[in-house]
Amino acid sequence: MPELSQETERRGAVLPFGLAEVTGPSMVPTLYHGDRLVVQYGARIRPGDVVVLRHPFQQDLLVVKRASERRDSGWWVLGDNAYAGGDSTDYGTVPEDLVLGKVWFRYRPRERAQRSPLALVRWALSAARPVFTARSASRRLRAR
């Protein structure tokens, strides 16, 4: 399950935007281990958005998931990787106050081995990308 640092959240409380780092495979193929995220704290959340939230059972742990649907008691969140787990199928609906913000961009840091001009150009063209809302819900999102 992707987790984020507490330091990231503290910075987010002062500024509306913050940075976070992804660890884990639960959001593959949208986000990969090591990706950096630009998060808008306090943003309006819509179904399909990728969000940063506190884990319902370990509130010192921050995770990133996709908000699938709004329910009476909060948000149903899912990882994009159906095989990784660690989402609402395990812990149920996440209360609204535990959802901290929306992810807008991801960027991948340059690897040390990327030294050739071609490798640097390929990295520059693919390093930063917006994280889009899932407008056409996948079978996994519709199945819940």
C-alpha positions in Angstrom: 0.0 0.0 0.0 1.5 3.4 -0.9 2.4 5.3 2.2 3.4 8.9 2.6 5.5 10.6 5.3 4.0 12.7 8.1 6.4 15.5 7.2 4.5 15.8 3.9 1.2 16.3 5.7 2.6 18.9 8.0 3.9 21.0 5.1 0.4 20.5 3.5 -1.2 22.1 6.5 0.7 25.3 6.0 0.4 25.5 2.2 -2.4 24.3 0.0 0.1 22.2 -2.0 2.6 19.7 -0.9 4.9 16.9 -2.1 4.7 13.2 -1.3 6.5 10.0 -2.3 4.8 6.8 -3.2 6.0 3.5 -1.7 4.3 0.2 -2.7 2.5 -1.2 -5.8 -1.2 -0.7 -5.0 -1.7 2.2 -7.5 0.1 0.6 -10.5 -0.2 1.4 -13.4 -1.2 5.0 -12.5 1.6 5.5 -9.9 4.7 3.5 -9.3 7.0 3.0 -6.3 9.3 6.0 -6.1 7.0 8.4 -7.9 6.7 11.9 -6.4 3.3 13.5 -6.1 2.0 17.1 -6.1 -1.0 17.1 -3.7 -3.5 19.8 -3.1 -4.7 19.6 0.5 -8.3 20.4 1.2 -9.3 20.1 -2.4 -12.8 19.1 -3.4 -12.9 15.4 -4.1 -14.9 13.8 -6.9 -15.4 10.1 -7.7 -12.4 8.9 -9.8 -9.8 11.3 -8.2 -6.6 10.0 -6.8 -6.5 11.1 -3.1 -4.2 11.2 -0.1 -5.8 9.9 3.1 -5.1 8.7 6.6 -5.4 4.9 7.0 -8.6 4.3 9.0 -6.9 1.8 11.4 -3.4 3.4 11.5 -4.0 7.1 11.4 -0.3 7.9 11.5 0.0 6.2 8.1 -0.8 8.2 5.0 -1.9 6.3 1.9 -2.8 7.2 -1.7 -5.9 5.6 -3.4 -8.6 6.4 -6.0 -11.9 7.7 -4.6 -14.4 5.4 -6.1 -17.7 6.7 -4.8 -19.2 8.9 -2.1 -21.3 7.1 0.5 -23.2 8.3 3.5 -20.4 7.5 5.9 -17.5 8.7 3.7 -15.5 7.6 0.6 -15.1 4.1 -0.8 -11.4 4.1 -2.0 -9.7 1.5 -4.2 -6.1 0.9 -5.5 -5.7 0.8 -9.2 -3.8 -2.6 -8.8 -6.5 -5.1 -8.0 -3.9 -7.6 -6.7 -2.2 -5.4 -4.2 -5.1 -4.9 -1.7 -5.0 -2.4 1.1 -8.1 -0.4 0.2 -11.8 -0.2 1.1 -12.3 -3.9 0.4 -10.1 -4.4 3.5 -11.2 -1.6 5.8 -14.5 -0.3 4.5 -15.6 3.3 3.9 -13.1 6.0 4.8 -14.6 8.9 6.8 -14.6 12.2 5.0 -12.3 13.9 7.6 -9.5 11.3 6.9 -9.3 12.3 3.2 -6.7 15.0 3.1 -6.2 16.1 -0.5 -6.2 15.4 -4.2 -3.2 14.4 -6.3 -2.7 16.6 -9.4 0.7 15.6 -10.8 3.3 12.8 -10.5 6.9 13.0 -11.5 9.6 10.3 -11.5 13.0 11.2 -10.3 15.9 10.7 -12.6 17.9 7.5 -12.1 21.6 7.7 -11.6 22.2 5.4 -14.6 20.5 7.8 -16.9 23.5 9.7 -18.1 23.4 9.5 -21.9 21.7 12.3 -23.8 19.1 10.0 -25.2 18.3 8.6 -21.7 18.0 12.2 -20.3 15.6 13.2 -23.2 13.4 10.1 -22.7 13.3 10.9 -18.9 12.4 14.6 -19.5 9.6 13.7 -21.8 8.0 11.2 -19.4 9.0 12.4 -16.0 6.1 14.7 -15.2 2.5 13.8 -16.0 -0.9 14.9 -14.6 -2.8 12.3 -12.6 -6.2 12.2 -14.3 -9.6 11.5 -12.9 -11.0 8.1 -14.0 -14.0 9.4 -16.0 -15.0 6.1 -17.5 -15.0 3.8 -14.5 -13.2 0.6 -15.0 -14.8 -2.8 -14.3 -13.1 -2.8 -10.9 -14.7 0.5 -9.9 -18.1 -0.5 -11.2 -18.0 -3.8 -9.5 -18.3 -2.3 -6.0 
